[in-house]
Amino acid sequence: MSTEGWARIGAPRVSTRQIIQMAENLIKDYVWATQPSLDLLTINFDHVYENYVYPKYEIVLNEQYDLGYDEMGKKILGEFDYENNTVYIDKALNARNSRRAFTCWHEVGGHAILQGDWLRGEWARIRGLRHLTTTDDAIDGRTESLLEQQANRFAAHAAAPSWFLRYVVRRVFDITRPVRYIGPTRYCLSVNRRTLYRQVYNVDELCRFMAEHIQWRFGGLSLESLGYRIAEDGYVIYLTRSAPRLRRVAPTATPWTTSLRQSALAESVF
């Protein structure tokens, strides 16, 4: 696909704080509308879409097609047709595929909800291209496209909003301070009042160790994506001399896409 028209399309003028607030408020509004108990709440994309997103935004979701490959040979996992307010998810991403949840949040939440009206305005202004595509590299951090960064950030905080992540982490792990990563060693976690041990070789494994025990509360979001959010919100911190940088490694993406790279030493929420 030619990228010639994209140079003329701007991204919505929203700050990082505004994107996060919009994403997290989306889930708060869903909870308010459906009134589930927090004890029983799971943030499942399909439930949120059917019960809140589609009735409010009328975004059509189509998962019946093979979207093929882009000109670089990368598998297209998702596509947003903003002129017709329709999201296409490649049929290979079935319910058992861990990439599906983030791809759906990325396309439906990040592109359609956050950027849809803006892109339709841009389309009317320049009469340019009308599709955003997502290939296998969507969240691996290799592009600086602002549109994709915005969509990734929105997706991350809709899939695992900080207010609900805080509730779940404190309830499951009974912690009052961040878990300290001190290097490769055997780690101990209290999980639902049981003591569990795991040999961990890097900080990503420690984050995934925690993510394994709360994944069901976040609708099957991949361990990589959920582990990223655990680190981003400061539940795991580094105490090593040279701290590496966490990056989301589960694939999903577009010709320009990257995942958000954040320092793991996130601002503490405790």
Phi, psi and omega per residue, in radians:
M1 nan 2.324 3.098
S2 -1.174 2.449 3.096
T3 -1.777 0.172 -3.047
E4 -1.025 -0.754 -3.109
G5 -1.248 -0.428 -3.052
W6 -1.204 -0.454 -3.129
A7 -1.066 -0.381 -3.105
R8 -1.658 -0.083 -3.108
I9 -1.698 2.119 3.122
G10 -1.552 2.865 3.072
A11 -1.643 2.696 3.085
P12 -0.964 2.485 -3.114
R13 -1.527 1.336 3.135
V14 -2.226 2.540 3.138
S15 -1.455 2.897 3.068
T16 -1.000 -0.771 3.134
R17 -1.052 -0.716 -3.139
Q18 -1.165 -0.701 3.124
I19 -1.076 -0.827 -3.140
I20 -1.080 -0.768 -3.134
Q21 -1.096 -0.733 3.130
M22 -1.103 -0.752 -3.120
A23 -1.151 -0.805 -3.088
E24 -1.249 -0.589 3.071
N25 -1.190 -0.514 3.070
L26 -1.006 -0.792 -3.119
I27 -1.272 -0.629 3.051
K28 -1.058 -0.725 3.124
D29 -1.141 -0.663 3.080
Y30 -1.091 -0.788 3.124
V31 -1.081 -0.769 3.136
W32 -1.072 -0.703 -3.093
A33 -1.260 -0.618 -3.079
T34 -1.725 -0.276 3.068
Q35 0.947 0.780 3.039
P36 -1.365 2.699 3.029
S37 -1.272 2.435 3.108
L38 -1.050 -0.531 3.117
D39 -1.090 -0.507 -3.087
L40 -1.863 -0.121 -3.026
L41 -1.153 2.307 2.900
T42 -2.211 2.403 3.133
I43 -1.601 1.530 -3.111
N44 -1.760 2.167 -3.074
F45 -0.943 -0.808 -3.067
D46 -1.092 -0.685 3.117
H47 -1.166 -0.767 3.134
V48 -1.120 -0.730 -3.125
Y49 -1.102 -0.878 -3.057
E50 -1.192 -0.675 -3.004
N51 -1.654 -0.267 -3.096
Y52 -2.381 -0.905 -3.024
V53 -1.154 -0.890 -3.104
Y54 -1.124 -0.797 3.107
P55 -1.048 -0.583 -3.068
K56 -1.511 -0.742 -3.000
Y57 -1.891 -0.227 3.133
E58 0.963 0.680 3.069
I59 -1.458 2.137 -3.138
V60 -1.446 2.351 3.128
L61 -2.032 2.116 -3.116
N62 -2.143 2.113 -3.105
E63 -2.104 0.508 -3.005
Q64 -1.760 -0.078 -2.979
Y65 -2.014 2.654 2.922
D66 -1.503 1.977 -3.051
L67 -1.422 -0.103 3.047
G68 1.338 -2.613 -3.042
Y69 -2.283 2.664 3.077
D70 -1.458 -3.086 -3.066
E71 -1.215 -0.221 3.090
M72 -1.633 0.026 3.127
G73 1.466 0.245 -3.132
K74 -1.620 2.424 -3.131
K75 -1.162 2.263 3.088
I76 -1.490 2.097 -3.109
L77 -1.681 -0.506 -3.123
G78 -2.681 2.708 -3.131
E79 -2.593 2.382 3.092
F80 -1.956 2.017 3.031
D81 -1.620 1.688 -3.005
Y82 -1.350 -0.351 3.087
E83 -1.144 -0.655 -3.113
N84 -1.838 0.139 3.108
N85 0.920 0.819 -3.079
T86 -2.215 2.333 3.062
V87 -1.873 2.315 3.055
Y88 -1.947 2.247 3.053
I89 -2.020 2.257 -3.093
D90 -1.009 2.435 -3.047
K91 -1.138 -0.274 3.092
A92 -1.194 -0.398 -3.125
L93 -1.529 1.280 3.121
N94 -1.395 -3.109 -3.033
A95 -1.081 -0.384 -3.117
R96 -1.550 -0.087 -3.119
N97 -1.553 2.109 -3.055
S98 -1.133 -0.298 3.130
R99 -1.381 -0.304 -3.012
R100 -1.104 -0.799 -3.044
A101 -1.026 -0.869 -3.112
F102 -1.190 -0.661 3.119
T103 -1.056 -0.743 3.122
C104 -1.129 -0.777 3.104
W105 -1.110 -0.668 -3.139
H106 -1.081 -0.854 -3.064
E107 -1.343 -0.902 -3.074
V108 -1.274 -0.783 -3.113
G109 -1.407 -0.995 -3.043
G110 -1.187 -0.887 -3.092
H111 -1.466 -0.882 -3.011
A112 -1.295 -0.846 -3.091
I113 -1.370 -0.910 -3.075
L114 -1.216 -0.772 -2.957
Q115 -1.928 -0.144 -2.992
G116 -0.966 -0.953 -3.116
D117 -1.095 -0.687 3.120
W118 -1.091 -0.812 -3.108
L119 -1.160 -0.626 3.074
R120 -1.137 -0.630 3.060
G121 -1.157 -0.722 3.088
E122 -1.126 -0.704 3.123
W123 -1.081 -0.752 3.121
A124 -1.132 -0.569 -3.091
R125 -1.283 -0.754 -3.020
I126 -1.946 -0.190 -3.090
R127 0.892 0.800 -3.112
G128 -1.690 -2.586 -3.140
L129 -1.180 2.764 -3.056
R130 -2.160 0.039 -3.080
H131 -2.058 2.448 2.913
L132 -1.895 2.327 -3.117
T133 -2.066 2.725 -3.139
T134 -2.219 2.156 -3.134
T135 -1.974 -3.044 -3.033
D136 -1.068 -0.232 -3.075
D137 -1.799 0.324 -2.976
A138 -0.941 -0.685 -3.024
I139 -2.146 0.531 -3.114
D140 -1.797 0.141 2.971
G141 1.351 0.522 -3.084
R142 -1.876 0.160 3.079
T143 -2.423 2.755 -3.074
E144 -1.922 0.352 -3.123
S145 -1.081 2.162 -3.135
L146 -1.121 -0.658 3.102
L147 -1.022 -0.766 -3.112
E148 -1.262 -0.664 3.083
Q149 -1.073 -0.749 3.114
Q150 -1.089 -0.788 -3.121
A151 -1.130 -0.696 3.115
N152 -1.133 -0.738 -3.121
R153 -1.158 -0.755 3.102
F154 -1.058 -0.813 -3.114
A155 -1.050 -0.760 -3.107
A156 -1.068 -0.706 -3.058
H157 -1.544 -0.262 2.967
A158 -1.404 -0.708 -3.129
A159 -1.212 -0.606 -3.122
A160 -2.497 1.294 -3.120
P161 -1.108 2.546 -3.053
S162 -1.044 -0.691 -3.096
W163 -1.119 -0.624 3.138
F164 -1.443 -0.643 3.083
L165 -1.044 -0.732 3.116
R166 -1.048 -0.801 3.140
Y167 -1.048 -0.812 -3.076
V168 -1.212 -0.798 -3.115
V169 -1.051 -0.808 -3.123
R170 -1.171 -0.603 -3.118
R171 -1.275 -0.737 -3.063
V172 -1.401 -0.766 -3.022
F173 -1.736 -0.201 3.102
D174 0.895 0.910 -3.120
I175 -1.979 2.603 3.107
T176 -2.060 0.011 3.117
R177 -2.597 2.816 -3.119
P178 -1.075 2.618 2.991
V179 -1.331 2.283 -3.055
R180 -1.656 2.173 3.014
Y181 -1.585 2.054 -3.078
I182 -1.982 0.172 -3.105
G183 2.040 3.087 -3.129
P184 -1.068 2.149 3.119
T185 -3.016 -3.074 3.097
R186 -1.586 2.195 -3.099
Y187 -1.906 2.641 -3.120
C188 -2.136 2.290 3.086
L189 -2.264 2.484 2.965
S190 -1.559 2.033 -3.087
V191 -2.123 1.950 -3.087
N192 0.869 0.767 3.089
R193 1.200 0.285 2.993
R194 -1.973 2.527 -3.138
T195 -1.649 2.127 -3.139
L196 -2.103 2.525 -3.141
Y197 -2.081 2.571 3.107
R198 -2.644 2.285 2.996
Q199 -1.318 2.152 -3.057
V200 -2.133 2.342 -3.074
Y201 -1.876 -0.272 3.074
N202 -2.698 2.951 -3.042
V203 -1.163 -0.532 3.103
D204 -1.062 -0.703 3.131
E205 -1.142 -0.635 3.104
L206 -1.142 -0.724 3.099
C207 -1.144 -0.698 3.122
R208 -1.211 -0.576 3.059
F209 -0.981 -0.794 3.087
M210 -1.207 -0.732 -3.079
A211 -1.079 -0.601 -3.121
E212 -0.954 -0.604 -2.997
H213 -1.579 -0.079 3.111
I214 -2.229 0.054 -3.056
Q215 -0.986 -0.662 -3.088
W216 -1.111 -0.413 3.128
R217 -1.333 -0.193 -3.068
F218 -2.102 0.581 2.957
G219 1.067 0.577 3.118
G220 1.341 0.282 3.042
L221 -0.927 2.448 -3.062
S222 -1.028 2.643 3.119
L223 -1.065 -0.597 3.122
E224 -1.121 -0.829 -3.117
S225 -1.174 -0.742 3.140
L226 -1.216 -0.674 3.070
G227 -1.085 -0.653 3.072
Y228 -1.047 -0.773 -3.133
R229 -1.175 -0.611 3.095
I230 -1.073 -0.756 3.114
A231 -1.244 -0.723 -3.091
E232 -1.058 -0.640 -3.122
D233 -1.542 0.111 2.963
G234 1.511 0.315 3.131
Y235 -1.428 -0.276 3.011
V236 -2.229 2.276 3.107
I237 -2.228 2.721 3.136
Y238 -1.554 2.461 2.957
L239 -2.207 0.362 3.107
T240 -1.607 2.780 -3.063
R241 -1.131 -0.795 -3.139
S242 -2.053 1.672 -3.070
A243 -1.335 2.180 3.028
P244 -1.246 3.036 3.138
R245 -1.896 2.305 3.082
L246 -1.273 2.528 2.944
R247 -2.523 2.560 3.118
R248 -1.228 2.323 -3.077
V249 -1.997 -0.191 3.083
A250 -1.153 2.276 -3.043
P251 -1.352 2.740 3.004
T252 3.124 2.019 3.120
A253 -3.141 -3.012 -3.044
T254 -2.123 3.108 3.131
P255 -0.948 -0.497 -3.137
W256 -1.834 -0.148 -2.821
T257 -1.056 2.615 2.895
T258 -2.498 2.882 2.963
S259 -1.527 2.921 3.115
L260 -1.441 2.177 3.068
R261 -1.707 2.213 -3.097
Q262 -2.253 2.606 2.952
S263 -1.149 2.371 -3.131
A264 -1.208 -0.313 3.126
L265 -1.458 1.203 -3.069
A266 -1.320 2.850 3.109
E267 -1.070 2.255 -3.082
S268 -1.165 2.473 3.097
V269 -1.823 0.098 -3.087
F270 -1.513 nan nan
